Amino acid sequence: MVALNGAEGNGHAELPCGESEYAAGLLGLDRAKISNIEAGVRTITPERLRTLACNYNCRDEVDVDALAHMAGDRTQGWWEVYRGQLSAGIIDIAELEWHARAMRAGVTVHVPGLLQTDAYARTLFAAALPPLSAAEVELRVALRMQRQQVLHRDDPITYVGYVHEAALHIEFGGPKVMRAQLDHLCDLSERDNIEVRVTPFKAGALPGAGQPVVYAAGVVPQLDTVELDSAHGPEFAHGQAQLDKYQAHLDWMGSASLSPAESRDFIHTTARHL
């Protein structure tokens, strides 16, 4: 459930047992339904959301209005067809991207997911441990390709990808697949809403543990979310301290990266040497 307590500020959290019972009483629901709302299995109406906001002393009207608007949207997302076939975390990424207004990503080992070709993505998923079945690899590739529509729809998101030079040299799928991927990266970087920046080896040490970082800006700052890739699946962070930390991480990559034009030339040169 979205945190409504003014002390929380950002994020999603399950209510403690006593608070769940209190929320259930406020909304005229049993605790099981409150748990389903917290888990995203059951929707909440805008009216009930405003009731919670009022009783939990959330005074940020802009934040509450944004949440109420989301609660009132009954359109089923395209990603729902994958529910039950792929993990909830993977599907949550698609939903997060769809509702974001802008995104920044920082990667060190591979090209950002929204900028990948299907052949490149297939190679990544085929290398997973424990190994995925051929059917699940194809499901994941299909989902990843559909996720990319946020860059090309009528109201595309603004996207900035910071790609470390190392990611341009690791030949996922071999030279042919990698060359096509780098060419695709250059083509996408020509779009008005997409910026690709290369962080060169000469930039030296970089912050963080090297895992991909994605910062998704919501319709209001209180809905900003960071998504981190890990070996056991995606992790989502919403706390202000975490948001500030990863904003700083991406700011560092931005300051250490080549300009968009220099990056495009750099990628072209790397592709020619494959």
C-alpha atoms as one frame of an Amber mdcrd trajectory, in Angstrom:
protein
   0.000   0.000   0.000   1.290   3.486  -0.764   2.586   5.094   2.399   0.204
   7.870   3.461   1.799   8.879   6.734   3.509  12.227   6.300   6.568  10.893
   8.113   7.089   8.252   5.440   7.026  10.625   2.487   7.687   8.056  -0.246
   7.108   4.440  -0.981   5.077   1.358  -0.472   4.755  -0.592   2.732   2.565
  -3.078   4.490   0.737  -1.666   7.476   1.513  -3.127  10.913  -1.093  -5.543
  12.242  -2.898  -2.966  14.413  -2.925  -0.377  11.640  -4.254  -2.929   9.153
  -7.197  -3.549  11.451  -7.712   0.202  11.831  -7.596   0.695   8.045 -10.024
  -2.180   7.567 -12.453  -0.524   9.976 -12.139   2.834   8.216 -12.894   1.308
   4.822 -15.486  -1.223   5.930 -13.351  -4.132   4.724 -11.883  -7.180   6.406
  -8.128  -7.477   7.009  -7.698 -10.023   4.213  -8.896  -7.460   1.667  -6.535
  -4.855   3.126  -3.673  -7.341   2.691  -4.727  -7.887  -0.927  -4.722  -4.124
  -1.528  -1.224  -3.887  -0.032  -0.061  -6.728  -2.285  -1.550  -5.116  -5.391
  -3.970  -8.006  -5.902  -7.052  -5.889  -5.121  -7.642  -2.319  -6.269  -8.682
   0.579  -4.062 -11.201   3.225  -5.061 -10.242   6.911  -5.107 -12.805   7.551
  -2.363 -11.319   4.950  -0.035  -7.811   6.184  -0.779  -8.835   9.722   0.209
 -10.401   8.355   3.393  -7.090   6.733   4.320  -5.155   9.889   3.440  -7.387
  12.001   5.651  -7.211   9.656   8.619  -3.457   9.123   8.311  -2.916  12.884
   8.342  -1.484  13.104   4.811  -1.715  16.819   3.974  -0.003  16.778   0.578
  -2.982  17.363  -1.709  -0.914  17.085  -4.894   0.361  13.663  -3.823  -3.111
  12.467  -2.803  -4.654  13.728  -6.051  -2.026  11.846  -8.070  -2.668   8.654
  -6.116  -6.435   9.059  -6.476  -6.036   9.495 -10.231  -4.049   6.254 -10.409
  -6.650   4.474  -8.276  -9.408   5.664 -10.596  -7.728   4.317 -13.720  -9.465
   1.007 -14.389  -7.719   0.385 -17.706  -5.982  -2.978 -17.630  -2.295  -2.624
 -18.446  -0.903  -4.559 -21.405   1.520  -6.296 -18.997  -1.325  -8.139 -17.270
  -1.291 -10.856 -19.950   2.065 -11.963 -18.523   0.830 -12.207 -14.921   1.029
 -15.799 -13.744   3.607 -16.579 -16.439   6.453 -14.382 -15.201   7.420 -13.205
 -11.721   5.535 -10.293 -10.186   8.755  -8.263  -9.892   9.424  -8.406 -13.622
   5.869  -7.319 -14.384   6.152  -4.503 -11.818   9.045  -3.063 -13.849   6.814
  -2.782 -16.925   4.086  -1.051 -14.899   6.598   1.312 -13.280   7.993   2.353
 -16.668   4.523   2.849 -18.140   3.493   5.333 -15.444   6.837   7.163 -15.240
   7.214  10.627 -16.714  10.992  10.403 -17.148  13.709   7.849 -16.504  17.454
   7.771 -15.995  19.427   4.530 -16.056  23.036   3.713 -15.248  24.535   0.385
 -16.386  28.059  -1.019 -16.393  27.901  -4.531 -17.859  25.149  -4.532 -20.481
  23.007  -2.173 -22.543  19.896  -0.821 -20.742  16.859  -3.073 -21.171  14.728
  -0.431 -22.918  17.466  -0.005 -25.537  18.154  -3.684 -26.300  17.504  -5.639
 -29.491  15.607  -8.911 -29.198  18.708 -10.960 -30.126  20.807  -9.221 -27.465
  18.095  -9.662 -24.812  17.698 -13.336 -25.733  21.424 -13.884 -25.131  21.189
 -12.260 -21.687  18.239 -14.387 -20.603  19.772 -17.570 -22.008  22.788 -17.015
 -19.713  20.669 -16.917 -16.523  21.446 -19.247 -13.611  19.703 -21.461 -12.862
  18.966 -21.872 -16.589  15.574 -20.717 -17.867  13.466 -22.879 -20.125  13.326
 -21.874 -23.792   9.682 -20.883 -23.277  10.484 -18.556 -20.379  13.380 -16.988
 -22.284  10.989 -16.130 -25.113   8.380 -14.789 -22.678  10.966 -12.501 -21.113
  12.193 -11.321 -24.504   8.611 -10.592 -25.597   7.914  -8.608 -22.420  11.129
  -6.629 -22.780  10.344  -5.721 -26.368   6.833  -4.593 -25.394   8.217  -2.518
 -22.541  10.058  -0.422 -25.116   6.799   1.084 -26.371   7.117   3.755 -23.645
   9.875   5.283 -25.787   7.809   5.344 -28.975   4.175   5.947 -27.951   2.387
   9.245 -28.667   3.518  10.651 -25.287   6.943   9.018 -24.914   8.902   9.232
 -21.700  12.138  11.194 -21.572  14.966   8.693 -21.186  18.654   9.134 -20.355
  20.907   6.078 -20.364  24.432   6.190 -18.950  26.298   3.214 -20.409  29.766
   2.329 -19.153  32.345   1.614 -21.863  32.686  -1.939 -20.513  29.128  -2.701
 -21.663  30.100  -1.827 -25.236  32.891  -4.406 -25.356  31.273  -7.492 -23.819
  30.129  -9.437 -26.877  26.782 -10.842 -25.781  25.731 -13.134 -28.614  28.969
 -12.649 -30.544  30.219  -9.894 -32.882  27.207  -9.908 -35.227  24.622  -9.562
 -32.447  26.738  -6.976 -30.656  27.317  -4.904 -33.783  23.578  -4.817 -34.465
  22.985  -3.820 -30.836  25.444  -0.942 -31.000  23.961   0.280 -34.285  20.506
   0.139 -32.674  21.809   2.134 -29.719  23.088   4.835 -32.045  19.789   4.964
 -33.953  17.799   5.363 -30.733  20.131   8.107 -29.510  19.001  10.220 -32.482
  15.453  10.425 -31.079  14.497  13.662 -29.334  13.346  11.913 -26.146  16.353
   9.582 -25.786  19.850  10.497 -24.667  22.665   7.941 -24.572  25.864   8.851
 -22.730  28.997   6.693 -22.542  31.048   6.618 -19.338  34.607   5.890 -20.566
  37.179   3.707 -18.828  39.281   6.803 -18.229  36.602   8.118 -15.850  38.137
   5.769 -13.301  36.370   4.485 -10.192  32.605   4.763 -10.115  30.135   4.751
  -7.204  27.878   1.852  -6.294  28.221  -1.909  -6.523  28.014  -2.018 -10.309
  24.408  -3.200 -10.508  22.061  -1.465 -12.969  20.243   1.519 -11.460  17.022
   2.970 -12.868  15.427   6.138 -11.494  11.793   6.537 -12.547  10.272   9.971
 -11.989   6.576   9.830 -11.146   3.854  12.393 -11.851   4.791  13.933  -8.475
   8.152  13.570  -6.665   6.514  11.496  -3.918   5.962   8.737  -6.488   9.588
   8.579  -7.651  11.024   5.063  -7.524  14.453   3.477  -7.919  14.688  -0.005
  -9.422  17.837  -2.044  -8.829  18.688  -5.261 -10.661  20.027  -8.125  -8.572
  20.756 -11.814  -9.076  17.536 -12.736  -7.267  15.297 -10.264  -9.098  14.431
  -6.553  -9.099  14.402  -4.473  -5.933  12.455  -1.229  -5.547  13.422   1.695
  -3.315  11.214   4.653  -2.382  12.668   6.251   0.750  13.954   9.797   0.370
  17.469   8.872   1.511  17.603   6.111  -1.116  16.229   8.375  -3.826  18.839
  11.019  -2.999  21.613   8.417  -2.995  20.816   7.079  -6.440  20.136  10.527
  -7.852  23.688  11.381  -6.793  24.928   8.116  -8.329  23.389   8.994 -11.695
  24.520  12.620 -11.435  28.084  11.316 -11.049  27.737   9.152 -14.146  26.349
  12.139 -16.031  29.286  14.349 -15.061  31.796  11.604 -15.959  30.218  10.677
 -19.300  30.858  11.894 -22.819  28.384  14.254 -24.451  25.538  12.699 -26.508
  27.325  13.481 -29.796  30.692  12.211 -28.519  28.992   9.103 -27.186  27.365
   8.383 -30.543  30.718   8.658 -32.309  32.308   6.461 -29.643  29.666   3.747
 -30.107  29.999   3.901 -33.910  33.767   3.459 -33.632  33.401   0.537 -31.237
  30.917  -1.165 -33.568  33.269  -0.822 -36.554  36.020  -2.642 -34.667  33.904
  -5.716 -33.905
